[in-house]
Amino acid sequence: MIMELSFVHRFVPATNPNSKTTILTLHGTGGDESDLIPLAQTIAPGDAILSPRGKILENGMPRFFRRLREGVFDEEDVRFRAGELGDFVTAAAAAYVFDPAGVVATGYSNGANIAVAVMLLRPDVISRAILFRPMVPIQPDQPPDLAASRVFIGAGRRDPIVPAAETERLAALLRELGAEVSLHWTDTGHGLAAEELQAARGWLASGNRYLRAAERAPLK
């Protein structure tokens, strides 16, 4: 753990010597830097993991940004925290010597929302993301070009916190900005199901195969 990187965090080096991916895990409200590491190891076995702890405390529970009430976010704080997290990921790539282009954000609930915010404000930092139970955290002043972005959204049809319409709104926004979006529904609530973890694993593996093939393709 390198404390100078501004976030309390854990870094788990890759065990697959051929891996070029680093999973950025972003926990939900009340989680910490260890919370999603087992999930990341299920979705992306062998890949490196960078896992920060949110700096905001709400009734003693860590979060990545402030909210005014359930489902209503402090947009000024969202923007500040997204920039702060983007800077952390860039600094961590240099400190731990991993390719920043290989970062895949994997967030749950509040962590998924901050991942969306970074993607909208700093698409150079996050262009691939696995988002479980996300919402639209902000409307960017300058719409970014997300043509190079790929997103997996895991949503629950019986989620009492994230309405289906909000999930569809986020997917539509990302697609309008050019992102390739895979929306996976499960008949669950706000908790995660094994089925969607396997779907996310398949989505990530298919993208990695595509990238490897592109790297091998001859220049035209």
Secondary structure by P-SEA (a helix, b strand, c coil): ccccccccccccccccccccbbbbbbbccccccccaaaaaaaacccbbbbbbbbcccccccccccccccccccaaaaaaaaaaaaaaaaaaaaaaaccccccbbbbbcaaaaaaaaaaaaccccccccccccccccccccccccccccbbbbbbbbcccccccaaaaaaaaaaaaaaccbbbbbbccccccccaaaaaaaaaaaaaaaaaaaaaaacccc
